[in-house]
């Protein structure tokens, strides 16, 4: 009986040809969205970059799924409990978007500290806003980064050149490269008011849902900015709107949202102190090529009956 490896339309024709060549001496056949049929679902053994298909296959009475590869770092779109229970390997794209996310975040930080974002908003107004803005240099402020993994460390090391004090937050407060100090997740809010910029890079888990809420924003400094590059469901958006409207915080920069695409009637679109981008923080022109290399390496292990070890997800930690 045939066994299938289902890939997404993200892979180019050349990449599809390379994958097909790798499968030539194996019992597996490559299936694209155009060639995969519903009758094939029970015999799909690997799904590459199609999270929705994973749900469909796991809902079958019987299936042969053994491995799931996604391009994103976050895996909260997958049915993790069932995947863990059925011993299905999951590998993610951790690190692939590192440089893009860091540059996007740096852009948001500088847009705030240098008054760029606020200046752009007021282009159509007759008043000259130059002297009314609070402009600061990065070497004069403290920045708090929630999440000290691959991206958090790269951001901290990149920011070092500008001279701010950089603090990180992780589960235990263990030291991490690039950070001047690290704080445990249970106690970092005691010093929230000390930071001019707060950046969220935390993965999406049950422990991070709605953690940025009214209580959190009330503890931030009134001249501080909140930047969310992590997951949309980490923020209680109504509480963020209230914090901005009441002046509890000065600004917010969002690249992710609870509902995407952001609805046209969302109040998030109408707050002048809130600047947003349409979930493009991790994108770059070479992302697909780097994802292909990661996938091809994991596929080689899979074909040899080995665990696909690159970016293998730890179900206990949720990432």
C-alpha positions in Angstrom: 0.0 0.0 0.0 1.3 3.4 -0.9 2.4 5.9 1.7 2.4 9.6 1.1 4.4 12.7 2.2 2.1 15.7 1.8 3.7 19.1 1.1 2.2 22.6 0.8 2.1 24.9 -2.2 5.0 26.8 -0.6 7.5 24.5 -2.2 8.7 25.5 -5.7 8.6 23.1 -8.6 12.4 22.8 -8.4 12.2 22.0 -4.7 9.4 19.5 -5.4 11.6 17.8 -7.9 14.4 17.5 -5.4 12.1 16.0 -2.8 10.8 13.5 -5.4 14.4 12.5 -6.2 15.1 11.9 -2.5 12.0 9.6 -2.3 13.0 7.6 -5.4 14.3 4.6 -3.5 11.8 4.8 -0.6 8.3 3.4 -0.1 7.0 7.0 0.0 5.4 9.1 -2.7 5.3 12.9 -2.7 1.8 14.5 -2.8 1.1 18.2 -3.5 -2.1 20.0 -2.8 -3.0 19.5 -6.4 -2.4 15.7 -6.3 -3.4 14.7 -2.8 -7.0 13.4 -2.7 -9.2 12.7 0.3 -8.9 8.9 -0.3 -5.1 9.3 0.3 -5.5 10.9 3.8 -5.3 7.6 5.8 -1.9 6.8 4.2 -0.2 10.1 4.7 2.8 9.5 6.9 4.2 13.0 6.9 2.7 16.5 6.5 5.1 19.3 5.6 3.8 22.8 6.1 0.0 22.1 6.2 -1.3 22.5 9.8 -4.9 22.3 8.7 -4.3 18.9 7.0 -2.9 17.6 10.3 -6.3 18.2 12.0 -8.1 16.4 9.2 -5.9 13.4 9.3 -6.0 13.0 13.0 -9.8 13.1 12.9 -9.8 9.9 10.8 -10.7 6.5 12.5 -7.3 5.2 11.4 -4.2 7.0 10.1 -0.5 6.5 9.6 0.8 10.0 10.4 4.3 9.9 11.9 5.8 13.4 11.4 4.7 17.0 11.0 6.9 19.8 9.9 5.8 23.5 10.2 7.5 26.7 9.0 6.5 28.7 12.0 8.2 28.8 15.4 4.8 28.7 17.1 3.0 25.3 17.1 -0.2 26.3 18.9 -2.2 25.8 15.7 -1.6 22.1 16.0 -3.5 19.5 18.1 -0.5 19.0 20.4 -2.2 16.8 23.0 -3.3 14.3 20.4 0.0 14.4 18.5 1.9 13.7 21.7 -0.5 10.9 22.7 0.0 9.2 19.3 3.8 9.7 19.3 3.8 11.9 16.2 7.1 13.9 15.7 6.6 17.6 15.3 9.5 19.8 14.1 9.1 23.6 13.7 10.9 26.5 12.0 12.6 27.8 15.1 15.5 30.1 14.1 14.5 30.5 10.4 12.8 33.8 11.1 15.4 35.0 13.7 17.0 37.8 11.7 13.7 39.0 10.3 12.0 39.2 13.6 14.9 41.0 15.2 15.1 43.6 12.4 11.3 44.1 12.6 11.5 44.6 16.4 14.4 46.9 16.1 12.4 49.0 13.6 9.5 49.2 16.1 11.8 50.2 19.0 13.5 52.9 17.0 10.2 54.1 15.6 9.1 54.7 19.2 12.3 56.1 20.7 13.1 58.4 17.8 9.5 59.6 17.3 9.3 58.2 13.8 5.9 56.5 14.1 4.3 59.5 15.8 5.7 61.8 13.2 4.3 59.7 10.3 0.8 59.7 11.9 0.8 63.5 12.1 1.9 64.2 8.5 -1.4 65.6 7.5 -1.7 68.0 10.4 -0.8 71.7 10.1 1.0 71.7 13.5 4.8 71.1 13.7 5.2 68.3 16.2 9.0 68.3 16.5 9.6 69.8 19.9 6.6 68.2 21.5 7.9 64.6 21.2 9.9 62.8 23.8 12.9 61.6 21.9 15.4 59.3 23.7 18.6 57.5 22.8 18.7 53.8 23.3 21.8 54.1 25.6 19.6 56.1 28.0 16.9 53.5 28.5 16.1 50.0 29.8 14.5 47.3 27.5 12.7 44.2 28.8 12.5 41.2 26.5 10.1 38.4 27.4 11.6 35.2 26.0 15.3 34.5 26.0 15.5 31.8 23.4 17.1 32.0 20.0 15.3 35.1 18.8 15.5 36.8 22.2 19.2 36.3 22.5 19.8 37.5 18.9 17.7 40.7 19.7 19.6 41.3 22.9 23.0 41.0 21.2 21.9 43.2 18.3 20.7 45.9 20.7 24.0 45.8 22.6 25.5 48.0 19.9 23.1 50.8 20.9 23.9 50.6 24.6 20.6 50.1 26.5 20.3 48.0 29.6 18.7 44.8 28.5 16.8 42.5 30.8 15.2 39.2 29.9 12.4 37.1 31.3 12.3 33.3 31.2 10.9 30.5 33.3 13.5 30.3 36.0 15.5 33.5 35.6 18.5 31.6 34.3 21.3 33.5 32.6 21.1 33.9 28.8 23.6 35.3 26.3 23.3 38.9 25.5 21.3 40.0 28.5 22.5 42.2 31.4 20.1 40.5 33.8 17.4 37.8 33.6 14.3 37.6 35.7 12.0 34.6 36.5 8.6 34.6 35.0 6.9 34.6 38.4 8.5 37.9 39.6 9.5 40.1 36.7 6.4 42.4 37.0 7.7 43.9 40.2 10.1 46.0 38.1 7.9 46.6 35.0 7.9 50.4 35.6 11.6 50.6 35.2 11.5 49.8 31.4 11.0 52.2 28.5 10.3 49.4 26.0 8.7 45.9 26.7 9.0 43.3 24.0 7.1 40.0 23.9 8.7 37.1 22.1 7.2 34.3 24.1 5.9 31.2 22.4 2.2 30.4 22.3 1.3 28.0 25.1 -1.5 27.8 27.6 0.7 29.5 30.1 1.1 32.6 27.9 -2.6 33.2 27.0 -3.9 36.6 28.1 -0.9 37.4 30.2 -0.7 41.0 28.9 -3.8 42.3 30.5 -5.1 45.3 32.5 -3.0 44.3 35.5 0.2 44.1 33.4 -0.3 47.4 31.6 -1.1 49.2 34.9 2.4 48.3 36.1 4.2 49.6 33.0 5.6 53.2 32.9 3.3 55.7 31.4 6.0 56.7 28.9 6.7 53.1 27.8 5.9 51.1 24.7 4.7 47.6 24.4 5.8 45.5 21.4 4.2 42.1 20.6 6.1 39.9 18.2 5.0 36.7 20.0 1.5 35.4 19.7 -1.8 37.3 19.4 -3.6 35.5 22.1 -1.1 36.6 24.7 -2.7 40.0 24.7 -6.1 41.0 26.0 -6.7 43.5 23.3 -9.5 45.3 25.0 -7.2 45.9 28.0 -4.5 47.2 25.7 -6.9 49.6 24.1 -8.0 50.9 27.5 -4.3 51.3 28.6 -3.6 53.4 25.5 -6.7 55.5 25.7 -6.2 56.3 29.4 -2.5 57.0 29.1 -1.3 54.1 31.2 1.2 53.4 28.4 2.5 55.6 25.7 2.4 53.3 22.6 2.0 49.8 21.3 3.4 48.0 18.3 1.7 44.8 17.2 2.5 42.3 14.5 0.2 39.5 15.7 -3.5 39.5 16.7 -6.1 37.4 18.3 -8.0 37.3 15.0 -6.1 37.4 11.7 -6.5 39.1 9.3 -7.4 42.0 11.6 -11.1 42.7 11.0 -11.9 46.0 9.2 -14.1 47.0 12.2 -11.5 46.3 14.8 -11.0 49.2 17.2 -7.3 48.4 17.0 -7.3 50.2 13.7 -8.4 53.5 15.1 -6.0 54.2 18.0 -3.3 56.7 17.0 -0.8 55.4 19.6 -1.1 51.9 18.3 1.0 50.9 15.3 0.5 47.6 13.6 1.8 45.4 10.8 0.0 42.4 9.2 2.0 39.6 10.7 5.0 40.2 8.5 7.6 40.3 11.2 9.1 36.9 10.3 9.1 37.3 6.5 12.0 37.6 4.2 12.7 36.8 0.6 14.8 33.8 1.4 12.6 32.2 4.0 11.3 29.5 1.8 14.8 28.4 0.7 16.0 28.1 4.2 12.8 26.3 5.2 13.4 23.8 2.4 16.9 23.1 3.6 15.6 22.4 7.1 12.9 20.2 5.8 15.2 18.3 3.5 17.6 17.5 6.4 14.7 16.3 8.6 13.3 14.3 5.7 16.6 12.5 5.2 16.5 11.3 8.8 12.9 10.3 8.4 13.6 8.2 5.3 16.4 6.4 7.2 14.0 5.5 10.0 15.5 8.1 12.4 13.9 10.9 14.4 13.9 14.2 12.5 16.0 16.0 15.0 16.3 19.6 13.7 13.9 21.7 15.8 12.2 18.7 17.3 9.3 20.0 19.6 9.3 19.1 23.3 5.6 18.5 24.0 6.0 18.9 27.7 7.3 22.5 27.2 5.0 23.3 24.2 7.8 24.4 21.9 
